[in-house]
């Protein structure tokens, strides 16, 4: 499309119109492979109602939450589910 920069947040601009969003908003997820960029997910209109938490947005990304059960390219960090999830007062020194 010739874009120099893919914006992380837009509301009804040319970027949105190029992806068929011309009324309110849409949510896109992209992944870069070298110099190529691929759109891996898109939702708009009623489908966007479920989007709201951080977890919803992580789950639509190509690499997900990077938990051990997920397929990931070699070299990408992975951790057991919820290993990074601490209570607000439980953060200490990193082991």
HELIX and SHEET records of a PDB file:
HELIX    1   1 UNK A   14  UNK A   18  1                                   5    
HELIX    2   2 UNK A   45  UNK A   50  5                                   6    
HELIX    3   3 UNK A   54  UNK A   60  1                                   7    
SHEET    1   A 2 UNK A  26  UNK A  33  0                                        
SHEET    2   A 2 UNK A  36  UNK A  44 -1                                        
END                                                                             
